[in-house]
Amino acid sequence: MKFGFKPANRKFTILVVPEGASPVFRFRTRLALLLSLLVSAIVVIGLVLVLIVANQSHSSRIVALETELSSSKDYYESTVDDKEQAIDTLLTELLDLSEKSKTIESRMLELEQLEAELKAITNGNRQTGGLAPTVAVAADSPGEAYEQKGGVGGESIPLSEEDVLALINETKDSIAASLNEMPDLQSRLEQTKINVEKYKEMMRILPTYWPTDSARVTSQFGKRSDPFSGRLTVHSGLDIGGQTGDPIFAAADGTVTDTGYSSARGNYATIKHPSGLQTIYMHMKKTIAAKGDVVKQGDKIGLLGSTGRSTGPHLHIEVIKGGVTVDPLIYLTIPGEDENQ
């Protein structure tokens, strides 16, 4: 019986010959085992190459991700910084708005005070001598207020969320209150404006205009020692000293009803006013207005002098109400007196 040749069963001897006198090593193996080892080596080498390639790919991906992460970190840090700056800006604007709302409230109070004082004036406060409303003017900005009061300082402590919410609510309430009150205040001020115009018209027909350039009162209305006799007498007007030739002005709108000369009055003029009052101007050097003339408040009607029963250049002015002389200072206000009140 004959058997076929099987190459896989062939045996090989592998000689390992070291250098020098060392013995030779011999390894006997079959072809199949040798082929198996070769294939395994190829497979292992292939796997190693695949792992190397995969590792390089993963390394590149990791580098790319790290770069992207760094870029994202920079972006988000920049975004956070921008948002913090925006929040700081909004807080600054909120604080500014809060200050402005307080300024609006202050202005509203000033307007209400002015309204009350104007009403007091138009309701006859002039008769008591009060004319000039006193309104405290607030600073337009916190900086101006600081300059008026002095220096400021202290630590910089950030606002808490509760502080911000409280400031927002306070500002909203302040603005809402001002907006709600503004229409009513505007309506009242319009009416007050009408009343003031009426008041101005009334002031033109009342003897309120100071009649000379000089403000030097030399003798008040009422009881006094007579400059000629020394006896206690009644002074029926107001004496205002001045320089001879100074202008004399009409204290109110009206019509000149009488002019002339008498030993007591000297050169004089009488004006009747639409209010029913009369004013008489005495001791003038010269009378410029003539009987029948219609004059306006502030018109020049004569020149100051010392004619008639007079000790020196001055104007004697009388105010007659219902046929009785009254103190001219009930109506007249001495120049500069308003500023000093």
C-alpha positions as a Markdown table, in Angstrom:
| # | Residue | x | y | z |
|---|---|---|---|---|
| 1 | Met | 0.0 | 0.0 | 0.0 |
| 2 | Lys | 1.3 | 3.4 | -1.0 |
| 3 | Phe | 0.6 | 6.7 | 0.9 |
| 4 | Gly | 0.4 | 10.2 | -0.7 |
| 5 | Phe | 3.0 | 12.8 | 0.1 |
| 6 | Lys | 1.9 | 15.3 | 2.8 |
| 7 | Pro | 4.0 | 18.5 | 2.8 |
| 8 | Ala | 2.5 | 19.7 | 6.1 |
| 9 | Asn | 4.0 | 16.7 | 7.8 |
| 10 | Arg | 7.5 | 17.4 | 6.5 |
| 11 | Lys | 10.0 | 18.1 | 9.2 |
| 12 | Phe | 12.5 | 21.0 | 9.2 |
| 13 | Thr | 15.6 | 21.4 | 11.3 |
| 14 | Ile | 16.6 | 24.9 | 12.3 |
| 15 | Leu | 20.2 | 25.3 | 13.2 |
| 16 | Val | 21.3 | 28.2 | 15.5 |
| 17 | Val | 25.0 | 28.6 | 15.2 |
| 18 | Pro | 26.5 | 31.0 | 17.7 |
| 19 | Glu | 29.8 | 32.6 | 17.1 |
| 20 | Gly | 32.9 | 31.2 | 18.6 |
| 21 | Ala | 33.1 | 27.7 | 20.1 |
| 22 | Ser | 29.6 | 27.6 | 21.6 |
| 23 | Pro | 27.5 | 24.5 | 20.7 |
| 24 | Val | 25.0 | 24.6 | 17.8 |
| 25 | Phe | 21.4 | 24.6 | 18.7 |
| 26 | Arg | 19.0 | 22.6 | 16.7 |
| 27 | Phe | 15.2 | 22.9 | 16.5 |
| 28 | Arg | 13.0 | 20.5 | 14.7 |
| 29 | Thr | 9.6 | 21.6 | 13.7 |
| 30 | Arg | 6.9 | 20.7 | 11.3 |
| 31 | Leu | 5.9 | 22.9 | 8.4 |
| 32 | Ala | 2.4 | 23.4 | 9.7 |
| 33 | Leu | 3.6 | 24.8 | 13.0 |
| 34 | Leu | 6.1 | 27.0 | 11.3 |
| 35 | Leu | 3.4 | 28.4 | 9.1 |
| 36 | Ser | 1.1 | 28.9 | 12.1 |
| 37 | Leu | 3.8 | 30.9 | 13.8 |
| 38 | Leu | 4.4 | 33.0 | 10.8 |
| 39 | Val | 0.7 | 33.8 | 10.4 |
| 40 | Ser | 0.4 | 34.6 | 14.1 |
| 41 | Ala | 3.3 | 37.0 | 13.8 |
| 42 | Ile | 1.8 | 38.7 | 10.8 |
| 43 | Val | -1.5 | 39.0 | 12.6 |
| 44 | Val | 0.1 | 40.4 | 15.7 |
| 45 | Ile | 2.1 | 42.9 | 13.6 |
| 46 | Gly | -1.1 | 43.9 | 11.8 |
| 47 | Leu | -2.9 | 44.4 | 15.1 |
| 48 | Val | 0.0 | 46.5 | 16.4 |
| 49 | Leu | -0.1 | 48.7 | 13.3 |
| 50 | Val | -3.8 | 49.1 | 13.5 |
| 51 | Leu | -3.5 | 50.1 | 17.2 |
| 52 | Ile | -0.8 | 52.5 | 16.4 |
| 53 | Val | -2.9 | 54.1 | 13.6 |
| 54 | Ala | -5.9 | 54.2 | 15.9 |
| 55 | Asn | -3.9 | 55.7 | 18.7 |
| 56 | Gln | -2.5 | 58.4 | 16.4 |
| 57 | Ser | -6.1 | 59.2 | 15.3 |
| 58 | His | -7.3 | 59.3 | 18.9 |
| 59 | Ser | -4.3 | 61.6 | 19.8 |
| 60 | Ser | -5.2 | 64.0 | 17.0 |
| 61 | Arg | -8.9 | 63.9 | 18.1 |
| 62 | Ile | -7.8 | 64.6 | 21.8 |
| 63 | Val | -5.6 | 67.5 | 20.7 |
| 64 | Ala | -8.5 | 68.9 | 18.6 |
| 65 | Leu | -10.9 | 68.5 | 21.5 |
| 66 | Glu | -8.4 | 70.2 | 23.9 |
| 67 | Thr | -8.0 | 73.1 | 21.5 |
| 68 | Glu | -11.8 | 73.4 | 21.1 |
| 69 | Leu | -12.2 | 73.2 | 24.9 |
| 70 | Ser | -9.6 | 75.9 | 25.4 |
| 71 | Ser | -11.3 | 78.1 | 22.8 |
| 72 | Ser | -14.7 | 77.4 | 24.4 |
| 73 | Lys | -13.3 | 78.2 | 27.8 |
| 74 | Asp | -11.9 | 81.5 | 26.5 |
| 75 | Tyr | -15.2 | 82.3 | 24.9 |
| 76 | Tyr | -17.2 | 81.6 | 28.0 |
| 77 | Glu | -14.8 | 83.5 | 30.2 |
| 78 | Ser | -15.1 | 86.4 | 27.8 |
| 79 | Thr | -18.9 | 86.0 | 27.8 |
| 80 | Val | -19.0 | 86.0 | 31.5 |
| 81 | Asp | -16.8 | 89.1 | 31.7 |
| 82 | Asp | -19.1 | 90.8 | 29.2 |
| 83 | Lys | -22.2 | 89.8 | 31.2 |
| 84 | Glu | -20.6 | 91.0 | 34.4 |
| 85 | Gln | -19.8 | 94.3 | 32.7 |
| 86 | Ala | -23.3 | 94.5 | 31.3 |
| 87 | Ile | -24.7 | 93.8 | 34.8 |
| 88 | Asp | -22.5 | 96.5 | 36.3 |
| 89 | Thr | -23.7 | 98.9 | 33.6 |
| 90 | Leu | -27.3 | 98.0 | 34.3 |
| 91 | Leu | -26.9 | 98.5 | 38.0 |
| 92 | Thr | -25.2 | 101.8 | 37.4 |
| 93 | Glu | -28.1 | 102.9 | 35.1 |
| 94 | Leu | -30.6 | 101.5 | 37.7 |
| 95 | Leu | -29.0 | 103.6 | 40.4 |
| 96 | Asp | -29.0 | 106.7 | 38.1 |
| 97 | Leu | -32.7 | 106.0 | 37.3 |
| 98 | Ser | -33.4 | 105.8 | 41.1 |
| 99 | Glu | -31.7 | 109.1 | 41.7 |
| 100 | Lys | -33.6 | 110.7 | 38.8 |
| 101 | Ser | -36.9 | 109.3 | 40.2 |
| 102 | Lys | -36.0 | 110.9 | 43.6 |
| 103 | Thr | -35.2 | 114.1 | 41.7 |
| 104 | Ile | -38.7 | 113.9 | 40.0 |
| 105 | Glu | -40.3 | 113.4 | 43.4 |
| 106 | Ser | -38.4 | 116.5 | 44.7 |
| 107 | Arg | -39.4 | 118.5 | 41.7 |
| 108 | Met | -43.0 | 117.4 | 42.2 |
| 109 | Leu | -42.9 | 118.6 | 45.8 |
| 110 | Glu | -41.4 | 121.9 | 44.7 |
| 111 | Leu | -44.1 | 122.3 | 42.2 |
| 112 | Glu | -46.8 | 121.5 | 44.8 |
| 113 | Gln | -45.1 | 124.0 | 47.2 |
| 114 | Leu | -44.9 | 126.6 | 44.5 |
| 115 | Glu | -48.6 | 126.0 | 43.6 |
| 116 | Ala | -49.6 | 126.4 | 47.2 |
| 117 | Glu | -47.6 | 129.7 | 47.5 |
| 118 | Leu | -49.0 | 131.0 | 44.3 |
| 119 | Lys | -52.5 | 130.2 | 45.5 |
| 120 | Ala | -51.7 | 132.0 | 48.7 |
| 121 | Ile | -50.5 | 135.0 | 46.8 |
| 122 | Thr | -53.5 | 135.1 | 44.4 |
| 123 | Asn | -55.9 | 134.7 | 47.4 |
| 124 | Gly | -54.7 | 137.9 | 49.0 |
| 125 | Asn | -51.3 | 137.0 | 50.5 |
| 126 | Arg | -50.1 | 140.3 | 49.0 |
| 127 | Gln | -52.1 | 142.2 | 51.6 |
| 128 | Thr | -49.9 | 140.8 | 54.3 |
| 129 | Gly | -46.7 | 141.8 | 52.6 |
| 130 | Gly | -45.7 | 138.3 | 51.4 |
| 131 | Leu | -44.6 | 138.2 | 47.8 |
| 132 | Ala | -41.6 | 136.0 | 47.0 |
| 133 | Pro | -42.2 | 132.2 | 47.1 |
| 134 | Thr | -39.3 | 130.4 | 48.6 |
| 135 | Val | -38.7 | 127.1 | 46.8 |
| 136 | Ala | -35.7 | 124.9 | 47.6 |
| 137 | Val | -34.0 | 123.8 | 44.4 |
| 138 | Ala | -32.6 | 120.2 | 44.5 |
| 139 | Ala | -29.3 | 119.3 | 42.8 |
| 140 | Asp | -29.7 | 118.0 | 39.2 |
| 141 | Ser | -27.5 | 115.1 | 40.0 |
| 142 | Pro | -26.0 | 113.2 | 43.0 |
| 143 | Gly | -22.6 | 114.6 | 42.0 |
| 144 | Glu | -23.8 | 118.2 | 42.4 |
| 145 | Ala | -25.4 | 117.3 | 45.8 |
| 146 | Tyr | -22.0 | 115.9 | 46.9 |
| 147 | Glu | -20.3 | 119.1 | 45.8 |
| 148 | Gln | -22.8 | 121.1 | 47.8 |
| 149 | Lys | -22.5 | 119.0 | 50.9 |
| 150 | Gly | -18.8 | 118.2 | 50.9 |
| 151 | Gly | -16.6 | 115.1 | 50.2 |
| 152 | Val | -17.7 | 111.5 | 50.3 |
| 153 | Gly | -15.9 | 108.1 | 50.7 |
| 154 | Gly | -16.1 | 104.6 | 52.1 |
| 155 | Glu | -15.6 | 101.0 | 51.1 |
| 156 | Ser | -16.9 | 99.6 | 47.8 |
| 157 | Ile | -19.5 | 97.0 | 48.8 |
| 158 | Pro | -21.4 | 95.3 | 45.9 |
| 159 | Leu | -25.2 | 95.3 | 46.1 |
| 160 | Ser | -26.8 | 92.0 | 47.1 |
| 161 | Glu | -29.7 | 90.6 | 45.1 |
| 162 | Glu | -32.0 | 91.7 | 47.8 |
| 163 | Asp | -30.6 | 95.3 | 47.6 |
| 164 | Val | -31.0 | 95.3 | 43.8 |
| 165 | Leu | -34.6 | 94.0 | 44.0 |
| 166 | Ala | -35.4 | 96.6 | 46.7 |
| 167 | Leu | -33.9 | 99.4 | 44.6 |
| 168 | Ile | -35.9 | 98.2 | 41.5 |
| 169 | Asn | -39.2 | 98.1 | 43.5 |
| 170 | Glu | -38.5 | 101.5 | 45.1 |
| 171 | Thr | -37.7 | 103.1 | 41.7 |
| 172 | Lys | -40.8 | 101.5 | 40.1 |
| 173 | Asp | -43.0 | 102.7 | 43.0 |
| 174 | Ser | -41.5 | 106.2 | 42.8 |
| 175 | Ile | -41.9 | 106.6 | 39.1 |
| 176 | Ala | -45.4 | 105.1 | 39.2 |
| 177 | Ala | -46.5 | 107.5 | 41.9 |
| 178 | Ser | -45.1 | 110.5 | 40.0 |
| 179 | Leu | -46.8 | 109.4 | 36.8 |
| 180 | Asn | -50.1 | 108.9 | 38.6 |
| 181 | Glu | -49.9 | 112.3 | 40.3 |
| 182 | Met | -48.5 | 114.3 | 37.3 |
| 183 | Pro | -51.8 | 114.7 | 35.3 |
| 184 | Asp | -53.6 | 116.0 | 38.3 |
| 185 | Leu | -50.7 | 118.3 | 39.2 |
| 186 | Gln | -50.5 | 119.5 | 35.6 |
| 187 | Ser | -54.2 | 120.3 | 35.6 |
| 188 | Arg | -53.9 | 122.2 | 38.9 |
| 189 | Leu | -50.9 | 124.1 | 37.6 |
| 190 | Glu | -52.8 | 125.2 | 34.5 |
| 191 | Gln | -55.5 | 126.6 | 36.7 |
| 192 | Thr | -52.9 | 128.2 | 38.9 |
| 193 | Lys | -51.3 | 129.7 | 35.8 |
| 194 | Ile | -54.7 | 131.3 | 35.0 |
| 195 | Asn | -55.0 | 132.6 | 38.5 |
| 196 | Val | -51.5 | 134.0 | 38.4 |
| 197 | Glu | -52.3 | 135.8 | 35.2 |
| 198 | Lys | -55.4 | 137.2 | 36.9 |
| 199 | Tyr | -53.2 | 138.1 | 39.9 |
| 200 | Lys | -50.7 | 139.9 | 37.6 |
| 201 | Glu | -53.6 | 141.9 | 36.1 |
| 202 | Met | -54.8 | 142.7 | 39.6 |
| 203 | Met | -51.3 | 143.8 | 40.7 |
| 204 | Arg | -51.3 | 146.3 | 37.8 |
| 205 | Ile | -54.5 | 148.0 | 39.1 |
| 206 | Leu | -53.3 | 147.9 | 42.7 |
| 207 | Pro | -50.6 | 150.4 | 43.8 |
| 208 | Thr | -47.8 | 147.8 | 44.1 |
| 209 | Tyr | -45.1 | 149.5 | 42.0 |
| 210 | Trp | -42.5 | 151.4 | 44.0 |
| 211 | Pro | -42.9 | 155.0 | 42.9 |
| 212 | Thr | -39.3 | 156.3 | 43.0 |
| 213 | Asp | -35.7 | 155.2 | 42.3 |
| 214 | Ser | -34.8 | 155.7 | 46.0 |
| 215 | Ala | -35.9 | 153.2 | 48.6 |
| 216 | Arg | -35.1 | 155.4 | 51.6 |
| 217 | Val | -38.2 | 155.8 | 53.7 |
| 218 | Thr | -38.0 | 159.0 | 55.8 |
| 219 | Ser | -41.3 | 158.8 | 57.5 |
| 220 | Gln | -43.8 | 156.0 | 58.0 |
| 221 | Phe | -47.6 | 156.1 | 57.9 |
| 222 | Gly | -49.3 | 156.8 | 61.2 |
| 223 | Lys | -48.7 | 158.9 | 64.3 |
| 224 | Arg | -45.6 | 160.9 | 64.5 |
| 225 | Ser | -44.0 | 164.1 | 65.8 |
| 226 | Asp | -44.8 | 166.9 | 63.3 |
| 227 | Pro | -41.5 | 168.1 | 61.7 |
| 228 | Phe | -42.6 | 171.7 | 61.9 |
| 229 | Ser | -44.5 | 172.0 | 65.2 |
| 230 | Gly | -43.2 | 169.0 | 67.1 |
| 231 | Arg | -46.7 | 168.1 | 68.1 |
| 232 | Leu | -48.0 | 164.5 | 67.9 |
| 233 | Thr | -50.0 | 164.3 | 64.6 |
| 234 | Val | -51.2 | 161.8 | 62.1 |
| 235 | His | -49.1 | 161.2 | 59.0 |
| 236 | Ser | -51.5 | 160.2 | 56.3 |
| 237 | Gly | -48.9 | 158.8 | 53.8 |
| 238 | Leu | -45.4 | 157.5 | 53.3 |
| 239 | Asp | -42.4 | 159.8 | 52.8 |
| 240 | Ile | -39.6 | 158.6 | 50.5 |
| 241 | Gly | -36.4 | 160.6 | 50.4 |
| 242 | Gly | -34.5 | 161.2 | 47.2 |
| 243 | Gln | -32.6 | 163.6 | 44.9 |
| 244 | Thr | -34.4 | 166.6 | 43.4 |
| 245 | Gly | -35.4 | 165.7 | 39.8 |
| 246 | Asp | -35.6 | 162.0 | 40.3 |
| 247 | Pro | -38.5 | 160.4 | 38.4 |
| 248 | Ile | -41.8 | 159.6 | 40.1 |
| 249 | Phe | -43.7 | 156.6 | 38.7 |
| 250 | Ala | -47.4 | 155.7 | 38.8 |
| 251 | Ala | -47.9 | 152.9 | 41.3 |
| 252 | Ala | -50.7 | 151.3 | 39.3 |
| 253 | Asp | -52.7 | 151.6 | 36.1 |
| 254 | Gly | -55.3 | 154.4 | 36.2 |
| 255 | Thr | -56.5 | 157.8 | 35.2 |
| 256 | Val | -55.2 | 161.1 | 36.4 |
| 257 | Thr | -58.2 | 162.8 | 38.0 |
| 258 | Asp | -56.5 | 165.9 | 39.5 |
| 259 | Thr | -53.2 | 167.8 | 39.3 |
| 260 | Gly | -52.3 | 171.2 | 40.8 |
| 261 | Tyr | -50.5 | 173.0 | 43.5 |
| 262 | Ser | -51.3 | 173.8 | 47.1 |
| 263 | Ser | -49.4 | 175.2 | 50.0 |
| 264 | Ala | -49.5 | 171.9 | 51.9 |
| 265 | Arg | -49.2 | 169.4 | 49.0 |
| 266 | Gly | -47.0 | 171.5 | 46.7 |
| 267 | Asn | -47.1 | 170.1 | 43.1 |
| 268 | Tyr | -49.3 | 167.0 | 43.3 |
| 269 | Ala | -51.2 | 164.5 | 41.1 |
| 270 | Thr | -54.1 | 162.2 | 41.9 |
| 271 | Ile | -54.7 | 158.9 | 40.1 |
| 272 | Lys | -57.8 | 156.8 | 40.3 |
| 273 | His | -57.3 | 153.1 | 39.7 |
| 274 | Pro | -59.7 | 150.4 | 38.4 |
| 275 | Ser | -59.5 | 148.7 | 41.7 |
| 276 | Gly | -61.3 | 151.6 | 43.3 |
| 277 | Leu | -58.2 | 152.9 | 45.1 |
| 278 | Gln | -56.7 | 156.3 | 44.7 |
| 279 | Thr | -53.1 | 157.4 | 45.0 |
| 280 | Ile | -51.8 | 161.0 | 45.6 |
| 281 | Tyr | -48.2 | 162.1 | 44.8 |
| 282 | Met | -47.1 | 165.3 | 46.6 |
| 283 | His | -44.2 | 167.8 | 46.9 |
| 284 | Met | -43.1 | 167.2 | 43.3 |
| 285 | Lys | -40.7 | 169.5 | 41.6 |
| 286 | Lys | -42.8 | 169.2 | 38.5 |
| 287 | Thr | -45.9 | 167.4 | 37.4 |
| 288 | Ile | -45.6 | 165.6 | 34.1 |
| 289 | Ala | -49.0 | 163.8 | 33.8 |
| 290 | Ala | -52.0 | 166.0 | 33.1 |
| 291 | Lys | -55.6 | 165.6 | 34.2 |
| 292 | Gly | -57.4 | 163.1 | 32.1 |
| 293 | Asp | -54.3 | 161.1 | 31.1 |
| 294 | Val | -54.5 | 157.3 | 31.2 |
| 295 | Val | -51.3 | 156.0 | 32.7 |
| 296 | Lys | -49.8 | 152.5 | 33.1 |
| 297 | Gln | -48.1 | 151.2 | 36.1 |
| 298 | Gly | -44.5 | 152.4 | 36.0 |
| 299 | Asp | -45.2 | 155.5 | 33.8 |
| 300 | Lys | -43.3 | 158.6 | 34.8 |
| 301 | Ile | -45.8 | 161.2 | 36.1 |
| 302 | Gly | -43.5 | 163.8 | 37.7 |
| 303 | Leu | -40.2 | 164.8 | 39.2 |
| 304 | Leu | -39.2 | 164.5 | 42.8 |
| 305 | Gly | -38.9 | 167.8 | 44.7 |
| 306 | Ser | -39.6 | 169.7 | 47.9 |
| 307 | Thr | -42.5 | 172.0 | 47.1 |
| 308 | Gly | -45.3 | 172.8 | 49.6 |
| 309 | Arg | -45.0 | 171.9 | 53.3 |
| 310 | Ser | -41.7 | 170.0 | 53.1 |
| 311 | Thr | -38.4 | 170.0 | 54.8 |
| 312 | Gly | -36.4 | 168.6 | 51.9 |
| 313 | Pro | -36.6 | 166.7 | 48.6 |
| 314 | His | -38.9 | 163.7 | 49.0 |
| 315 | Leu | -42.1 | 162.1 | 47.7 |
| 316 | His | -45.2 | 161.9 | 49.9 |
| 317 | Ile | -47.5 | 159.2 | 48.6 |
| 318 | Glu | -51.0 | 158.5 | 49.9 |
| 319 | Val | -53.3 | 155.5 | 49.2 |
| 320 | Ile | -57.0 | 156.2 | 49.7 |
| 321 | Lys | -59.4 | 153.3 | 50.1 |
| 322 | Gly | -63.1 | 154.0 | 50.5 |
| 323 | Gly | -62.4 | 157.6 | 51.2 |
| 324 | Val | -59.9 | 156.8 | 54.0 |
| 325 | Thr | -56.1 | 156.9 | 53.8 |
| 326 | Val | -54.4 | 153.6 | 54.5 |
| 327 | Asp | -50.7 | 152.6 | 54.9 |
| 328 | Pro | -49.2 | 152.5 | 51.4 |
| 329 | Leu | -46.9 | 149.7 | 52.5 |
| 330 | Ile | -50.0 | 147.4 | 52.6 |
| 331 | Tyr | -49.6 | 147.4 | 48.8 |
| 332 | Leu | -46.1 | 148.7 | 48.1 |
| 333 | Thr | -43.0 | 146.5 | 48.6 |
| 334 | Ile | -39.7 | 148.3 | 49.2 |
| 335 | Pro | -37.2 | 147.3 | 46.4 |
| 336 | Gly | -34.9 | 144.5 | 47.6 |
| 337 | Glu | -37.3 | 143.5 | 50.4 |
| 338 | Asp | -38.4 | 140.3 | 48.6 |
| 339 | Glu | -34.8 | 139.1 | 48.3 |
| 340 | Asn | -34.3 | 139.6 | 52.0 |
| 341 | Gln | -37.4 | 137.6 | 53.1 |
